[in-house]
Amino acid sequence: MPPRILFAANDQRWAQYEAPLRAALAEAEIEARLDCDLSDPGGVDYIIFAPNGPVEDFTPFTRARMVQNLWAGVEEVVGNPTLTIPLTRMVDTGLTEGMVEWCTGHVLRHHLGMDQMLAAQDGIWRHFEFIPPLARDRRVTVLGLGALGAAVCASLVGLNFQVRGWSRRPKSLPGVESFHGDDLPKALEGAEIVILLLPYTPATDGILSTDALTQLAKGAVVLNPGRGGLIDDDALLAALDTGQVGHATLDVFRTEPLPPEHPYWAHPQVTVTPHIASETRPSTASRVVVENIRRAEAGEALLHLVDRSAGY
Ligand SMILES: NC(=O)c1ccc[n+]([C@@H]2O[C@H](COP(=O)([O-])OP(=O)(O)OC[C@H]3O[C@@H](n4cnc5c(N)ncnc54)[C@H](OP(=O)(O)O)[C@@H]3O)[C@@H](O)[C@H]2O)c1
């Protein structure tokens, strides 16, 4: 019997993913039944999952061997008590490239002071006192050195930025001064730009706190394409108001969509982007999903297995 794959995400995602998934299955020469039919959960072998889709209770999927999350972040499913089979998350070249481009673009925006130039398109040829330092003299700290953080570090190192990084366990990345565990203050000390690429877990909730913000250089820039819960919002707003933080570009929020009355929208030193830093790309992501199904069928180790105790 060919394996049965249930696509458990909303209809819009099915429209985006059906053709690339079928193409990836054909490419891998895997014969499988792929559909969104929830009527026979006991007959499902693999579940392709996204939050806010039709599946919340995994109990009826008695035969299922793997849940493949379509997104990189798993905070909405990792604690589901009905999920007892392996959970894998998305690491996708398209997603990674998109994140590198978003982060590099926003770092350069602030590094080069682009906002000043955009605000001065009024026919007056000014003499600007502001000469940006070279990247080699700009300190950038990346919190989270996983699939995305490591790739962002590589891009920034390639542009000569002084890059520091922080992770849970020790990490060695070319050109990056790495810190881990309790050394967060050292990783942040004097940083002029900080990028949050951590997963949202109990250990990272509110990690960008008043104490953490105090470590940064005065007027530092915060970029958050990770998760909204990484930031203590009151602490950040206070730091923006005192000038300890000069600007925050925020892509993710504790509540999404960000409510219209939230102070971030109106704050002159905040840029809000609507969780668009990087999207999973169906064509490349489908190959990752299918490779994991191939591995499961062959009894091989799964890619990007979530460590349930660590929460990511
Ligand atoms: N805005 C968007 O469009 C978008 C798109 C994709 C992803 N994201 C977000 O980006 C996050 C990162 O993705 P990823 O694929 O790079 O994840 P990943 O490969 O799992 O990497 C996570 C990194 O965070 C570190 N970390 C986790 N808990 C920590 C802790 N308590 N203290 C210090 N470091 C800790 C890990 O340390 P170790 O190396 O020691 O494990 C690892 O370096 C996702 O979880 C998601 O929230 C956002």
The ligand as an SDF file (V2000), in Angstrom:
LIG
                    3D

 48 52  0  0  0  0  0  0  0  0999 V2000
    9.5550   36.3280   10.5030 N   0  0  0  0  0  0  0  0  0  0  0  0
    9.6220   35.3200    9.6720 C   0  0  0  0  0  0  0  0  0  0  0  0
    9.1730   35.4380    8.5290 O   0  0  0  0  0  0  0  0  0  0  0  0
   10.2770   34.0420   10.1180 C   0  0  0  0  0  0  0  0  0  0  0  0
   10.5280   33.0390    9.1560 C   0  0  0  0  0  0  0  0  0  0  0  0
   11.1640   31.8850    9.5700 C   0  0  0  0  0  0  0  0  0  0  0  0
   11.5640   31.7150   10.8850 C   0  0  0  0  0  0  0  0  0  0  0  0
   11.3090   32.6980   11.7950 N   0  0  0  0  0  0  0  0  0  0  0  0
   11.7560   32.5340   13.2000 C   0  0  0  0  0  0  0  0  0  0  0  0
   13.1510   32.2980   13.2370 O   0  0  0  0  0  0  0  0  0  0  0  0
   13.4210   31.3630   14.2840 C   0  0  0  0  0  0  0  0  0  0  0  0
   14.7740   30.7180   14.0790 C   0  0  0  0  0  0  0  0  0  0  0  0
   14.7260   29.8020   13.0040 O   0  0  0  0  0  0  0  0  0  0  0  0
   15.9150   28.7740   12.7180 P   0  0  0  0  0  0  0  0  0  0  0  0
   15.4990   27.8990   11.6110 O   0  0  0  0  0  0  0  0  0  0  0  0
   17.1990   29.4940   12.5970 O   0  0  0  0  0  0  0  0  0  0  0  0
   15.9070   27.9640   14.1050 O   0  0  0  0  0  0  0  0  0  0  0  0
   17.0230   26.9380   14.6360 P   0  0  0  0  0  0  0  0  0  0  0  0
   17.8280   26.3900   13.5130 O   0  0  0  0  0  0  0  0  0  0  0  0
   16.3130   26.0000   15.5360 O   0  0  0  0  0  0  0  0  0  0  0  0
   18.0090   27.8670   15.4950 O   0  0  0  0  0  0  0  0  0  0  0  0
   17.6470   28.3980   16.7140 C   0  0  0  0  0  0  0  0  0  0  0  0
   18.8670   29.0480   17.3470 C   0  0  0  0  0  0  0  0  0  0  0  0
   18.4660   29.6550   18.5790 O   0  0  0  0  0  0  0  0  0  0  0  0
   19.3050   29.1680   19.6180 C   0  0  0  0  0  0  0  0  0  0  0  0
   18.5700   29.0830   20.8840 N   0  0  0  0  0  0  0  0  0  0  0  0
   17.4230   28.4270   21.1450 C   0  0  0  0  0  0  0  0  0  0  0  0
   17.0910   28.5420   22.4570 N   0  0  0  0  0  0  0  0  0  0  0  0
   18.0700   29.2960   23.0190 C   0  0  0  0  0  0  0  0  0  0  0  0
   18.3090   29.7590   24.3250 C   0  0  0  0  0  0  0  0  0  0  0  0
   17.4800   29.4710   25.3380 N   0  0  0  0  0  0  0  0  0  0  0  0
   19.4220   30.4910   24.5530 N   0  0  0  0  0  0  0  0  0  0  0  0
   20.2730   30.7790   23.5400 C   0  0  0  0  0  0  0  0  0  0  0  0
   20.1100   30.3710   22.2750 N   0  0  0  0  0  0  0  0  0  0  0  0
   19.0130   29.6370   22.0160 C   0  0  0  0  0  0  0  0  0  0  0  0
   19.7290   27.7950   19.1760 C   0  0  0  0  0  0  0  0  0  0  0  0
   20.8840   27.4080   19.8910 O   0  0  0  0  0  0  0  0  0  0  0  0
   21.6460   26.0220   19.5660 P   0  0  0  0  0  0  0  0  0  0  0  0
   22.4010   26.3020   18.2740 O   0  0  0  0  0  0  0  0  0  0  0  0
   22.5320   25.8190   20.7160 O   0  0  0  0  0  0  0  0  0  0  0  0
   20.5820   24.9770   19.3880 O   0  0  0  0  0  0  0  0  0  0  0  0
   19.9680   28.0340   17.6900 C   0  0  0  0  0  0  0  0  0  0  0  0
   21.2300   28.6030   17.4740 O   0  0  0  0  0  0  0  0  0  0  0  0
   12.2310   30.3970   14.1770 C   0  0  0  0  0  0  0  0  0  0  0  0
   12.0500   29.7000   15.3950 O   0  0  0  0  0  0  0  0  0  0  0  0
   11.0910   31.3490   13.9080 C   0  0  0  0  0  0  0  0  0  0  0  0
   10.5720   31.7860   15.1400 O   0  0  0  0  0  0  0  0  0  0  0  0
   10.6750   33.8470   11.4340 C   0  0  0  0  0  0  0  0  0  0  0  0
  1  2  1  0
  2  3  2  0
  2  4  1  0
  4  5  1  0
  4 48  2  0
  5  6  2  0
  6  7  1  0
  7  8  2  0
  8  9  1  0
  8 48  1  0
  9 10  1  0
  9 46  1  0
 10 11  1  0
 11 12  1  0
 11 44  1  0
 12 13  1  0
 13 14  1  0
 14 15  2  0
 14 16  1  0
 14 17  1  0
 17 18  1  0
 18 19  2  0
 18 20  1  0
 18 21  1  0
 21 22  1  0
 22 23  1  0
 23 24  1  0
 23 42  1  0
 24 25  1  0
 25 26  1  0
 25 36  1  0
 26 27  1  0
 26 35  1  0
 27 28  2  0
 28 29  1  0
 29 30  1  0
 29 35  2  0
 30 31  1  0
 30 32  2  0
 32 33  1  0
 33 34  2  0
 34 35  1  0
 36 37  1  0
 36 42  1  0
 37 38  1  0
 38 39  2  0
 38 40  1  0
 38 41  1  0
 42 43  1  0
 44 45  1  0
 44 46  1  0
 46 47  1  0
M  CHG  2   8   1  16  -1
M  END
$$$$
